[in-house]
């Protein structure tokens, strides 16, 4: 979580879009859920900080 605080807006949005792309191509349910949870955490950081 601390690493996301050090990232700037552009880096967070890039990581967010990468996670969503990986989730689209993921095959397993657990993999998809894990990636979407990570993306949701990043999105909340975007909404809180910016």
Buried (B, 14 or more C-beta within 10 A) or exposed (E): EEEBEEBEEEEBBEBBEEBBEBBEEBEEEEEBEBBBEBBEEBBEBEEEEE
